[in-house]
Amino acid sequence: MVERGGAGPWKDARGIVVSTTPTLEGRPIQDYLGIVTGEVIIGANLFRDFFANIRDIVGGRSSSYERILADARVQAIQELQARCGERGGNAVVGVDLDYEVIGDTGSMLMVSASGTAVRV
């Protein structure tokens, strides 16, 4: 998915495209530059958790958590794009997004993005 007309979560201001597919249609890969990653760790917030639990009891979606996850995902992708740019690439293909609960009490969440930096 590439946003047209500028930067977005799948294409940054430098034009580095991010795709979950192994290739970009109509744009042959010229060079493979290696695996790149981006990780973001977010901590839980006591008040947000409390209100999310209330939301779970009465039903509905927890928009505060959804926003935080979306922000963390965007940050991980931006870090991925930065690592690609450092290697001289202009795209990352085969991107995989993972979410892991970490910490002794499961109070933190890690969002990681990985893929292959390429030049198209």
N, C-alpha and C positions, 0 to 999 in steps of 0.2 A: 504494500500500500504506500503510495507516494502522494503527498499532498501537493496539489498544483498551485503555482503562484507564490512559492516562498517556503519558509521554514515551518516545521511542525514536528511532531514526535517521531515521524518516520523519515524526515529529511531535514537536516539542519541548515543553518545560514551558509555554511561552506559548501552545501550541496552533497553532503555525505548521506547516501541513501541507506536505509536499513530494511532488510527483507527477511521473512522467515523461509523463503524459498531458496533452493541451492543456486539459482541463476536469476538474472534479471532479463526478462523477455526483451529481445531486440538490442541488447547491450552485451556483447560477448566479453567474457572476463579475459583481460590481458595478463594480469599477474596475480598470483595468490601470495598474500603478505603475512599470513599466519593467523593464529587464533587471538582474538581480543575479547576482553571481558569488562564488565562494569558492575559494581556492587554497591548497594545502598543498604545500610542497617538503620532501622527505625525502632525507637523504644515505645513501649506502651505508656499511656497516660492514664493515671488513676481516675480522673473525672470523666474522660472520654469513655473509658472502659465501663464505668458505672452506668452512664447513660446508654451505652450500647447494650448492656445487659437488660436495662429496662425495655429498650426497643425490642430485644429478643423475646421478652416475656409477653409484651402486648402485640407483637407481630410487626412486620415491616422490615425494611432494609436499613442498615446502619450507614447513613450517608457520610458521617464523619470518618469512618474507617475506609469507605470506598474512596473518598477524596485523598486520604493519606496514602492508600495503596496506589492510586493513579499517579500521584506526585512522585512516589518512590520509583515507580516503573519508568516514568519520564526521565528522572535523574539517572537511573541505571543505563537507559538507552543513550542519553547525552554523554555519559562517561565512555560508553562503548564507541560512540562516534569520535570522541576526542582521541581515544587510543588508536583508532583507525587512521585519523588524520596525522598522528605522530609517525605512523609507518608509511605515509605517503599515499594512502588509499583514498578512494572516493565512494566506497560502498562496503557494507557488511552484509554477507549472505548467510543463510542457514541459521538465523538468529533463534535462540531458545531462551525463554524467560522462565525462571524458577523462583519459587517462594519457599523459604524455610523458616521455621520457628527456631530461635536459638536462645541461649542463656539458660542458667540453672533453673529458673522458674518459668521459662518460656515467655519471658516478658519482652523479647525483641523479635523483630521479623527482618530477615534478609531477603532483598529482592536482587537477583543476579541476572544479568543478560550476557550471553556469550554467542560468538559467531566467528566467521572467517572474514578478515579484512582483505579486500580485493581492489584492484584497479581495473575499471571498465573503460 
